[in-house]
Amino acid sequence: MISAVIITYNEAKHIADAINSCKDIVDEVIVIDAESMDDTILLAEQTDEKVKTFVKCWNGYGAARNYGADQAMYDWIFSLDADERCSPDLRQAIKNLQLKKRLTYQVRRKNIYKSEIIKHGFLAPEWKARLYNKSLAKWDDKSVHETLQPINHKLEYRKVEGSLMHHAYKDQSDHREKLDRYAKLSVQSAKSSSMSFVWDRLAPMYHFCRAHFLKLGFLQTPYGMETSKNAFYYSKRKRYYLQQAKIDLKLI
């Protein structure tokens, strides 16, 4: 028995598709909503009778996922974002799984940028731990880029066939707006960190080169250069917000 946990904020345009993409492989859908101002909750509840909705003030992605797992009836949790969709191959693979409690299952997420699946560079496909037993793992408390942490044991991973399609970035402006928000959130978990003066200046260019050359972004036509520049932008914004946080701390 599996519970899907979906965290939302103003996801009226996405939530029904997210639920429909996973409802046949789970036994309930838990939606944790961060006080949306649109019809996210209403549309979620209308999509399927398996859906249960909860409203909770926002306290970070990790905290929201853990809260959702706490509300779930079943121990097995499938974690999904509202802008993600389970492919038919992934649904079939999960249906065929003989779940083993000691395992945490990873799915391959493919990012979609301007309606194109990105195969190389900054947004290249990535393996994400998304199906786990909540008695053995929980999310860390990072504001963003949260990861599963073991509870009294070492996590053992197994990859699942199929893809999780991530419909997140409709254009460069949308991508950069989200990267700016992620950069600001990431600093909340890193205010005490320190970086050398040289690395602080070189990091954005390193992340551009890593995305464009090491991760073969130059092969991703026509959006390789654009997404590699976004890697530079993200690194630059993270360092800007970190510097602002240090200044604020000095003023306290």
N, C-alpha and C positions, 0 to 999 in steps of 0.2 A: 504494500500500500504506500502510495507516494503523495505528498502534499507539494503543490507548486506554490512558491512565494514570489509575488511580484510587487516591487516598490514603485510608487507613482507620485507624480506631482504635475498637475495640468497635462494629463496624457489622454485626453478625450479622443484625439485622432488616432491613437495607437492601441489603447487598452483592449478593445474587442478583438483585434487581430492577434494580439499576444495571447489572450485567453484561448481563442479558437485554435491556435497553433499547438497548444499543449493539452487541451482538455481531455483528449482521448487517451492520454498516457498517464494521467494522474487521477487521484480519487477525490481531491478537493483543490480549490484554488484560493489561496489567501492573498488578498490585496491589502498592502499597507500604504495608506495614502497620507502624504505630508500636507494635509489641509489645502487640497486643490481648490481653485476658484472657478473651475469649469465643471463639466458634467462627467468627470472621470468615474466617480463612485456610482452614479446612476447607470451609466453605460456598462460598467463592470457587472453590476448586479443583474442587468437585463440580458447579459450575454449567455449565462449558463447557470443552472441551479446549483452547480458545485461551488459557486463563488461565495466567499465570505469576506466582507470588507471591514477594515479597521482604520480609524483616523488617529494619527499620532504626530505630534509636533516634530519637526525635523531635527535630528541630532547626529546626522552623518549616515553614510551608506551602510557601514558595518552594523551600527546600532539598529537601523531599520530592518536589515536582513535577520538579525538575531531576534528582534521582536516578532517578526513574522514567523520564524521557526518556533518561538514559544507559543504562538497561537495555534499552530498546526496540530491536528489530531494525530498525525502519523510521524514516525521517527525519520523516515526517508524524506529528504527535502530536495526539491528541484528548484534552484534559484534562477529567476528569469527577470530581465529588465523589460519595461513596457515597449521599448523599441526593438526588441529581439523577437525572432520567429523561429520555431523549430521546423527544419526542413522535413519532408516526407521520409527521407533516409534516416534522419535522427530519430524521428518518432518510431519508426520500425525497429531501429536498433535498441531503443530503450524498452520497447515492448518485449523484445527477445532476451533482455538481460535477466540473468539469474543473480539477483542482487546478493552480494556478500558483505556482511556488516563491516568487515575490516577494511573494505575498499572505499576510496573516494573516486568518483568518476569524473573524467574531464571530457569536455566537448570542444570541438573546433569552431571558434567564432570567426565568421567572415564579415569584414566591415564593408558597407556599401556607401560609396561616396559619389554624389551626383548620379545616382541610379546605376553605378558600375561597381561590380565586385572587385575590390582591390586585392591583388595577388602578391605585390611586392612593396617594400618600403615601410614608411611610418605606420601604415594601416594594414600591414600584411596579416594574414590569418594567424590566430593565436589560440593556444589551448587554455581553456578556463575550467577550473574545478567548479562544477555546478550541481552535481548530484551526490549527496552525502548523507550520512546518518548523524542526526543532531546529538545523539548521545556520545559521539566520538569526536565531534569537531564543532567549532563556532567561528564566526567572523571576528577579526580584530576590530579595534575601535577607531581606525583611521577614518577621517572625514571623507576620503575618496581613495580609489585604488586599494580597496580593502582585500584581504586575503583570508582564506580559511586557516585556522590554527587548530592544532590537535588538543584534545582534552586527555591528558595523562597517557598519551601514546604517540607514536610516530605515524603520520598519514602515509598510506600506501595508495598510489594512484593507478588507475587503469583508463585508457582512452576508449571512447565510444565512437563508432562510425557515424557518419552524417555530419551535418553542419547546423550551426546556430547563426542565422542571418541577422546582422546588426544594421537596422535601418536608421542610422543616427545622423548622417551628415548630408544635407540636401545641397549645400554649396560651400564655398570657402568661408563666406561670412558666418554661416551657421556653425561651421567647424571651429572657427577661431573664437566665436562667442562661447562655445562650450569649453574649449581649451583654456580660455581666460578664467572661466568659473572653476575648472578643475585645478588650475594653478593656484588660485586663491585658496581653495579648500585644502590643497596638499600642504600649504605652508602652515596651516593650523596644527598639523601633526609634526611639524619640523622646525618650530621656532627656536629650539635649543641647539639645532645642528649648526655646524660651522664649516665653511669652505675656504680654501686658500684663495688669495687675491687672484692668482693666475688662473686657476680652474674656474673661478667665478666668471672670468672674461672669456675663457675658451670654450666653456661648456655648450653654449648655443650652437657654435660652429661644429663642434664635435657631434652633436646630435643630428645636425643637418647631414654631415658626411656619413654618419652611421646609417641614417635612413636612406640616403640617396645612393651610396656606393656599397657599403657592407650588406645592407638588406635589399640591394638591387632595385631601389626606387626608380632608377633611370630607365628600367625596363617597363615601367608602368605608364604606358602612353594612353591618353594624353595628360594624365594627372600626376605623374611621378614627381616632377619638379615642384608642383603646387603643394603636394602633401609633405614633401621634404622641407619646404619652406615653413610649413605649419609646425614641423618638429622643432625647427629653429625658434619659431615664435613661442611655442609652449615653454621651451627651456628659458627663453628670455623673460617671459612673464613670471615664471616661478622665481627667478632670481630677483626680479623687481619687487614682488610681494614679500619675499624673504627680507630684503633690505628695509622695506617699509615696516615690517614687523619688528625688526631690530631697533629701528628709530623710535617706534612707539614704546617699546620696552624701556628704552633709555629715558623716555619722558615721564614714565610712571614714578 
